[in-house]
Structure formats: structure tokens, C-alpha cells
């Protein structure tokens, strides 16, 4: 996953989805789909505004929106574009795939993340990260920002990797792969920064049928 919204030195609230922790698939009803589509268009829209635009009663909007939030299906966060398309603090981005040796577990990585202080080189440098599985081994996918390609390489090898090796052992990393990223194309299914985003929001006129909110 790359960018969520492209901004010019500003920030935007963007709704995104978490899977419901249940074995049964949770299907949205038609009113919920209409509400969610409108929030994908503009997550700052009020319940009154959503009701007017979707023709769903405002009390129903409030009740269903709150339920989706409480179930963990609908969430929001703010994205600040620090890249070359925004504040220009960072002009390059690489994807690092770090595969750990056998013995490093998912729980170990998760515990480390939970104990990470709020102010770290990870917070400054990493735009996004995921725990993954590659060939039966745990891995980290790190989207790393920097002033340049060289800056990312230096920062990664001088700061990020030593931190991981200190936490998990000098021989804990088995393999490292890197990919230089160019422009984001599609994010969270519905956001296409080069196509349907403008001023931090989805462009007016983007059709409902092009906004996917589940079956």
C-alpha cells in the first residue's frame, strides 16, 4: 500500500477498514454501503451531510456509522504528505523486504513494535510497514522515505538495521531486498492519487459504482 491521499502540505482524514474478528463474513447493508461510500468521498462529512447526500435518515446515519466504528470496520486517520508531491521533505521512497532467520517469530516482532518509543528513527523514516511471511519465515516490509536514494541507503544501514540486529541478534536477518518506488497508483482499493484525488479528497463526479465497499 502506498499513498492514501495526495496533498500539498496539508492533511486529510481518510476512512479505512479493519477486518472484523469473526469467522462469519460481515456484509454491509445497502444503507451502510451508501454511508461508507460518502465517507470515502469525504470522511469529514457530518452525519447531517451524509444523510442529505445519501437520502438516509440522519438518525440512521448516526446509529449505523457509530456501529461500524464500534465494530472496528470503519476507522479514520490523518495522512500528511511529506513526499515530493507535498512538503518535499522526502523526495525518494524505497520498499525494503527484510527476511528473518528461522527462530524469529511473529510475536517477537509484534512485542518489539508495541514497546517502541513514540520518538524513533522508525517513526521519522518509515511511511508504512507490515509484518509478512516469506517462504515460511517472518519478514518486515518497510516503506522508507529519504531525501534521496543515497540518503535512504545510508539511513537504513546506519540506523534502522542496527536497531533490528540489536533487538533480535547479530545473525537474525537472513536476506534483504530493496525496490525503488516511483508514483503511487491505487491505495486501499478506491483511492487513485493520479486519477480521482484532488485537494485531499476524492474528486466530485467519481461514480458510486467505482467505489468498492464489499459484497
C-alpha positions in Angstrom: 0.0 0.0 0.0 1.3 3.4 -0.9 -0.3 6.8 -0.5 -3.8 7.3 0.8 -4.3 10.8 -0.5 -2.1 13.3 -2.2 -1.9 16.8 -0.6 0.1 19.9 -0.9 1.5 20.4 2.6 -1.9 19.6 4.2 -3.5 16.7 5.8 -6.7 14.6 5.2 -8.8 12.3 7.2 -9.2 9.0 5.3 -11.5 6.2 6.2 -10.1 2.7 6.1 -11.3 -0.8 7.0 -10.2 -3.4 9.6 -11.3 -7.0 9.3 -14.0 -7.9 11.8 -12.5 -10.5 14.2 -15.2 -13.1 13.5 -15.4 -16.3 11.4 -18.7 -15.1 9.8 -18.5 -12.6 6.9 -20.0 -9.3 7.9 -21.9 -7.9 4.9 -22.9 -4.3 4.8 -26.5 -3.5 4.1 -27.5 -1.0 1.4 -27.7 1.9 3.8 -24.3 1.1 5.3 -22.8 0.9 1.8 -24.3 4.3 0.9 -23.0 5.8 4.1 -19.5 4.4 3.7 -19.3 5.4 0.1 -20.0 9.0 1.1 -17.4 8.8 3.9 -14.8 7.5 1.3 -15.6 10.6 -0.8 -15.3 12.9 2.2 -14.5 11.4 5.6 -15.0 14.9 7.2 -18.7 14.9 6.2 -21.1 15.3 9.1 -24.0 12.9 9.8 -26.4 15.6 8.5 -24.4 15.9 5.3 -24.2 12.2 4.8 -27.9 11.9 5.3 -28.7 14.7 2.8 -26.4 13.2 0.2 -27.5 9.5 0.6 -31.2 10.1 1.5 -30.7 8.1 4.6 -32.4 9.5 7.7 -29.7 11.3 9.8 -30.5 9.3 12.9 -30.0 6.1 10.9 -26.7 7.5 9.6 -25.5 8.3 13.2 -26.6 4.9 14.5 -25.1 2.9 11.7 -21.9 4.9 11.5 -21.3 4.5 15.2 -21.9 0.8 15.0 -19.4 0.4 12.1 -16.9 2.3 14.1 -17.5 0.3 17.3 -17.2 -3.0 15.3 -13.8 -1.9 14.0 -15.0 -2.0 10.4 -14.7 1.8 9.8 -11.8 3.8 11.1 -10.1 7.1 10.2 -6.6 8.6 10.3 -4.7 11.6 9.1 -2.1 11.5 6.3 0.4 14.3 5.9 2.2 14.1 2.6 5.9 14.8 3.3 6.9 13.5 -0.1 7.9 15.4 -3.3 4.2 15.9 -4.1 3.6 17.6 -0.7 6.0 19.3 1.7 9.0 18.0 -0.3 10.7 16.9 3.0 11.3 13.5 1.4 12.0 13.0 -2.3 12.6 9.3 -2.5 10.9 6.1 -1.2 12.1 2.5 -1.2 10.5 -0.7 -0.2 12.8 -2.8 2.0 11.9 -6.5 2.4 13.8 -7.9 5.4 13.5 -11.6 5.9 14.5 -13.0 9.3 16.0 -16.4 10.0 14.2 -19.3 11.5 13.5 -18.7 15.2 12.4 -15.1 14.9 8.7 -15.2 15.5 5.7 -13.0 14.6 5.2 -12.5 18.4 8.7 -11.2 18.8 8.3 -8.6 16.1 4.9 -7.6 17.4 6.2 -7.2 21.0 9.0 -5.1 19.8 6.6 -2.8 17.9 4.4 -2.5 20.9 7.4 -1.4 23.1 8.8 1.0 20.6 9.0 4.6 21.9 7.0 7.3 20.2 10.1 9.1 19.0 12.3 6.8 17.0 14.1 6.7 13.7 11.4 4.3 12.6 8.7 7.0 13.1 10.6 9.5 11.1 11.8 7.3 8.3 9.1 4.7 7.7 6.0 5.8 5.9 4.4 2.3 6.2 5.3 -1.1 7.4 3.9 -4.6 7.5 4.8 -8.0 9.1 4.8 -10.6 6.4 5.6 -14.3 5.8 8.1 -15.3 3.1 9.0 -19.0 2.5 7.8 -19.9 6.0 9.9 -17.2 7.7 8.8 -13.9 9.2 9.7 -10.7 7.4 9.2 -7.0 7.6 8.1 -4.8 4.7 9.2 -1.2 5.2 8.4 1.7 3.1 11.3 4.0 3.9 11.4 7.8 3.0 14.5 9.8 2.5 15.9 13.0 0.9 17.4 10.9 -1.9 18.1 7.2 -2.8 21.5 7.5 -1.2 20.0 9.0 2.0 17.7 6.1 2.3 20.5 3.6 1.9 22.7 5.3 4.5 19.8 5.8 7.0 18.7 2.2 6.6 22.2 0.7 7.1 23.4 3.2 9.8 20.2 3.4 11.9 17.4 1.1 11.1 19.2 -2.2 10.5 21.5 -1.9 13.5 18.4 -1.3 15.7 16.8 -4.5 14.4 20.0 -6.5 14.9 20.4 -5.2 18.4 16.9 -6.3 19.3 17.0 -9.8 17.6 20.6 -10.8 17.4 23.6 -10.2 15.1 22.6 -13.1 12.8 18.8 -12.5 12.9 18.4 -11.1 9.4 18.7 -13.7 6.6 18.1 -11.6 3.5 17.3 -8.0 2.4 15.7 -7.0 -0.8 15.0 -3.4 -2.0 12.7 -1.8 -4.6 12.8 1.9 -5.6 9.3 3.2 -5.7 8.0 5.8 -8.1 4.4 7.1 -8.2 1.6 5.6 -6.2 -1.3 4.2 -8.3 -4.0 2.7 -6.1 -4.5 2.8 -2.4 -7.0 1.0 -0.2 -8.9 -0.1 -3.3 -10.6 3.2 -4.0 -8.0 6.0 -3.9 -6.1 6.6 -7.1 -4.0 9.7 -6.3 -3.1 10.3 -10.0 -6.8 9.9 -11.1 -9.5 10.6 -8.6 -7.9 12.7 -5.9 -7.9 16.5 -5.6 -7.2 18.8 -2.7 -7.0 15.8 -0.3 -10.5 14.4 -1.3 -12.0 12.2 -3.9 -12.9 14.3 -7.0 -16.6 15.2 -7.4 -18.3 13.1 -10.0 -16.4 9.9 -9.3 -19.2 7.3 -9.7 -20.6 5.3 -6.8 -20.2 2.0 -8.8 -16.4 2.7 -8.9 -16.2 2.8 -5.0 -16.0 -0.7 -3.7 -17.2 -1.3 -0.1 -17.5 -5.0 -0.1 -20.0 -7.6 -1.4 
